[in-house]
């Protein structure tokens, strides 16, 4: 049985991630899928507002509503690209990487990993920093239905519900004032 691997920070899981995950599930078929959450040690920061446990819960909410199963693992940053694949493999194992990130594709291919490259879906709308900026703007909106409607343009419904039900958006208003691209 092969192990298909999707790597991302999932800050938060947005529709670009959803497209990539659905593509990976299609490719994997009956094989195992591992969702590797990068920057696992990060949380409560402007570019990494949610902890690994929270991101794992978001991903699990998405999996549950879509009747899908995957192994979710966290990987701490080492800030050392030449050694990243060896480091990450200790967590996600060997297998076939499914990615839409060209730099990640090249890094894994250089380490003799099989890679299925998925073209980006609506990159401009689904960039993580753009999604976080929208959430920052919504962080002081106290009308849940209005916030859900805005979020639903870029975030899957299960994750929108998780963010609202866990009051996970308000913290953004306490972390940053102004634009933070990254």
N, C-alpha and C positions, 0 to 999 in steps of 0.2 A: 504494500500500500504506500503510495506517495504522500508526501507532506507538502501541501501548497501553503505559502507564507505571504501574508500581507503585512507590510510594515508602515506605520504612521504614528503621528503624535495624537491624533484624534482630540484636538483641542478646539471645539468639540467634534464629535462625529457629525459630518455634514453630508450633503447630497453627493459631493464629489467622492467622498469615502464610500458612500452607499453604492455608487456606480462601480467603483473598483471592487468592493466586496462582492457585489452580485456577479461581476465578471469572474472573479476568483472562484466563487461557488460553482458557476457554470463550467469553468475549466476543470475544477477538482472532481466534479461528479461525485462518485462514492468514496473518493479519497479524503484524507484528513485535511482540515484547514486550520492553520494557526494564525491568529491575529496578534502581531507583535506591536506592543505599545511602546514607542520610544520616549525618551525623556521621562522615564518612570519615576525618577527621584524628584521631579519638578512638580510644583503646585503652588497655588496662591501667589502667582506672579502675573504680570500683565500679559506676557506671551504664552504663559502656561498656567492659566487660572485654575485648572482642575487637577486634582491629585490622580495618581494611577488608579486608586480604588474607585474614584468617581468616574473616570473614563471607562474603566472596566464595567461599571454598572450601566453606563450609557450604552456601551456596545452590547452588553447582555440584554438590555431592554429591546434594542433593535433586533438582535438575534431571536429573542422570544416571540416578538410580534410577527416575525417573518418565518417562524418555525424552522430555524436554522440552528446548527450546532457547530461550535468551533472552540478550540483551545485558545484562551487569551493569556498572553504572557507579557510581563513588563521587562523593559531593557533600560538600564541606566545609561546616560550619556557618558562617553569617555573622551569626547572631543579629540579624536585621533582617527581621521578617516582611513588611513592605510591599514589600521588594525581593527576597524569597525566590524567587518564581516566575521572575522574570527571571534571577536567578542560577542556579537549578536547571536552567532550560531550556537553558543553555549546555552542560549535561552530558547530560541525558536527551532533549533535543530537543523539538520540538512533537509534539502528538498528543492522545490521550485518556487522562486520568488515571483510574485505577481505585483507589478508596480506600474505607476504612470509617471514616475519621476526618473528623468533621463540620467541624472548623476548617480542615483541609487542603482539603476540598471547597469551602468558602466562599472560601478564599484563591485557589484556582485558578480558580474560576468568576468571581471579581472581575477576574481577569487574562484573561478571555475564553477560557479553556480549556474544552473539552468534558470532562465528568466523569461517569463511571458510579459511582454510590454503591452500595456493597455493605453491607447491614446487618451489624453485628458478629456473630460467632459465639462464643458462650460467653465474653463479655468478662471476666467475673469470674475465670474459670479461666485465660484466656490472656493476661492483662496481662503485659507484659514484665517489670515489676518483680517480679511474683509468681513468674514462671518463674525469674528470676535468684535470688530468695530460696531457692527450692527447690534450685537448683544450689549455692548457698552452703552450705546444710545438707548437701548431698551431697559437698562438696569435700574432706571428710576421711574419706569412706567408701571403703575400698580393695577392696571386693568389687564388681567390675565388673557382674556379673549383677544384683545387688541394685540398684545405681545405675541401670542400664539400665531395669529394670522401673519404677522410680519416674519416671524421665525420660520414659518412653514415654507417660505420661498426657497430657503437654503438648507434647512435642517429637517431630517425625517421626523415624522410625527411621533414616533416612540421616544426619540431623543428630546423633542420639544416638551413632551409630557414629563419626561424625567427632569429636565431643567426647571420647569415650573413647579412640579411637585416637591422638588428638593431645594427650592429657593436658591438655586445655583447661579442665578444671573446677577442678583443684587451685589455680590462681592466685587463685580467688575467696577462698579461706581466708586469703590474705595481704593482701587489699585492704581488708577491712572487718570490724569486729566489731560486730555488731548489725544492726538493721533499717535499710535504706536505701531509701526509697520514692521513685520518680521516674522 
